[in-house]
Amino acid sequence: MANVCTVCGKGECSGNNVSHSHLKTKRTWKPNIQKVRALVDGDIKKINVCTRCLRSGKVQRAV
């Protein structure tokens, strides 16, 4: 599953783990993506949506 929201485009971002001794290693933060059956242009489709878009009501779930 792709780690990109089809509604807002939120995706993976990267940064550093910083230890107590200030050593840095690369790491990534992944968004909470859910595969959801939703109404898109009157049709029911499965799309990948982040939980922020689900919670804010930007997506109308199909029943």
C-alpha positions as CSV (number, residue, x, y, z in Angstrom):
1,M,0.0,0.0,0.0
2,A,1.3,3.4,-0.9
3,N,2.0,5.7,2.0
4,V,0.3,8.7,0.4
5,C,-3.2,10.1,1.1
6,T,-5.2,10.5,-2.1
7,V,-7.2,13.5,-0.6
8,C,-4.5,15.8,0.9
9,G,-1.3,14.2,-0.5
10,K,0.2,13.6,2.9
11,G,3.2,11.2,2.7
12,E,6.3,10.0,4.3
13,C,8.7,12.6,5.8
14,S,12.2,12.1,7.0
15,G,14.5,13.3,9.7
16,N,17.0,12.2,12.3
17,N,16.9,10.1,15.4
18,V,19.0,12.0,17.9
19,S,20.5,10.0,20.7
20,H,21.6,11.3,24.2
21,S,25.2,11.6,22.9
22,H,23.8,13.6,20.0
23,L,24.6,11.0,17.3
24,K,22.2,11.2,14.4
25,T,20.7,8.4,12.2
26,K,18.1,8.8,9.5
27,R,14.5,7.8,10.2
28,T,11.1,8.3,8.6
29,W,7.6,9.2,9.9
30,K,4.8,7.5,8.0
31,P,1.2,8.8,8.0
32,N,-1.7,6.7,9.3
33,I,-3.1,5.6,6.0
34,Q,-6.3,3.5,5.8
35,K,-7.8,1.8,2.7
36,V,-11.4,3.0,2.6
37,R,-14.5,2.4,0.4
38,A,-15.6,5.9,-0.4
39,L,-17.9,7.8,-2.8
40,V,-15.8,9.4,-5.5
41,D,-17.8,11.2,-8.3
42,G,-20.9,9.1,-7.5
43,D,-18.9,5.8,-7.7
44,I,-17.8,3.6,-4.9
45,K,-14.0,3.2,-5.0
46,K,-11.3,2.0,-2.6
47,I,-8.9,4.9,-1.9
48,N,-6.0,5.4,0.5
49,V,-6.9,8.1,3.0
50,C,-5.1,9.5,6.1
51,T,-7.0,9.4,9.3
52,R,-7.0,13.2,9.6
53,C,-9.0,13.5,6.3
54,L,-11.4,10.7,7.6
55,R,-11.9,12.5,10.9
56,S,-12.4,15.9,9.4
57,G,-15.1,14.7,7.0
58,K,-13.3,15.4,3.8
59,V,-14.2,11.8,2.6
60,Q,-17.7,10.4,2.4
61,R,-17.5,6.7,3.3
62,A,-19.6,4.2,1.3
63,V,-22.0,2.1,3.3
